[in-house]
Amino acid sequence: SVNNLSLWDEMRAFLDLYGHQVRLSGREIFEMVTLKAAAALGLEGEVGSLAVGKKADFIVVDVTGVPDGDDDDFLLEMVKNVRDYNVRKVIVAGRVVKDVM
């Protein structure tokens, strides 16, 4: 774990520590920090994915400069390359709480 509240840094730390032992796609890593994290907390009915009836919690990320690839490769490249300053908008429970677009 890292000493800040950046989920991007946490995902990169996971890759650095375990990426040589466990081969996960970018999609699987994103599922770990969204769907599976919500399930682990018993909140899968409220958060973890975008669906009717759930709280709309999501971010908009500037992916300029992230290398292209297929779906999984692109998500993995996002994990490796996106930093907190690339987050342009944050929406929590359907309400915009950060907007630097």
C-alpha positions in Angstrom: 0.0 0.0 0.0 1.1 3.6 -0.6 1.0 6.5 1.8 -1.8 8.5 0.2 -5.4 8.2 -0.9 -4.7 7.6 -4.6 -6.4 4.6 -6.0 -4.3 4.9 -9.1 -1.1 4.7 -7.0 -2.6 1.7 -5.1 -3.3 -0.1 -8.4 0.3 0.5 -9.6 1.7 -0.7 -6.2 -0.3 -3.9 -6.7 1.2 -4.4 -10.1 4.7 -3.7 -8.8 4.3 -6.1 -5.9 2.3 -8.9 -7.5 2.4 -8.4 -11.3 5.1 -10.9 -11.8 3.2 -13.6 -9.8 -0.3 -13.0 -11.0 -1.3 -12.1 -14.5 -4.4 -9.8 -14.5 -5.9 -7.9 -17.3 -6.7 -4.2 -16.9 -10.4 -5.1 -16.8 -9.7 -7.5 -13.9 -7.8 -4.8 -12.0 -10.6 -2.3 -12.5 -13.2 -4.9 -11.3 -11.1 -5.5 -8.2 -11.4 -1.8 -7.2 -15.0 -1.3 -8.2 -17.3 -4.3 -8.3 -15.3 -6.6 -6.0 -14.5 -3.8 -3.6 -18.2 -3.0 -3.2 -19.0 -6.7 -2.7 -16.3 -7.0 -0.1 -17.9 -4.1 1.8 -21.5 -5.5 1.4 -22.4 -2.5 -0.8 -22.8 -4.1 -4.2 -26.4 -3.2 -4.3 -25.6 0.5 -3.9 -22.2 1.1 -5.6 -19.5 -0.6 -7.6 -21.0 -0.3 -11.0 -23.3 2.0 -13.0 -26.8 0.6 -12.9 -30.4 1.8 -12.4 -31.1 2.2 -8.7 -27.4 2.5 -7.7 -25.6 5.7 -6.7 -23.9 7.3 -9.6 -20.3 7.4 -8.4 -17.8 7.8 -11.2 -14.9 9.8 -12.6 -14.0 11.3 -16.0 -10.3 10.9 -16.8 -8.2 12.7 -19.4 -6.5 9.8 -21.2 -4.4 11.9 -23.5 -1.0 10.3 -23.6 -2.2 6.9 -22.5 -0.9 4.4 -25.1 -3.6 2.7 -27.2 -4.3 -1.0 -27.2 -7.3 -3.3 -27.2 -9.8 -3.0 -24.3 -7.8 -4.9 -21.7 -4.5 -3.4 -22.8 -5.9 0.1 -22.7 -7.3 -0.4 -19.2 -3.9 -1.7 -18.1 -2.2 1.2 -19.7 -4.5 3.5 -17.8 -3.5 1.8 -14.5 0.2 2.3 -15.4 -0.1 5.9 -16.7 -3.0 7.8 -15.2 -2.2 10.1 -12.3 -4.6 11.9 -10.0 -4.2 15.1 -12.0 -5.7 13.3 -15.0 -9.0 13.1 -13.2 -11.1 15.9 -14.7 -14.5 15.3 -13.0 -15.7 13.4 -10.0 -19.4 12.6 -9.6 -20.6 11.2 -6.2 -24.2 10.0 -5.8 -25.0 11.8 -9.1 -23.6 15.1 -7.8 -20.5 16.8 -9.4 -18.0 17.3 -6.6 -15.0 18.2 -8.8 -15.0 19.7 -12.3 -11.8 20.9 -14.0 -13.0 20.3 -17.6 
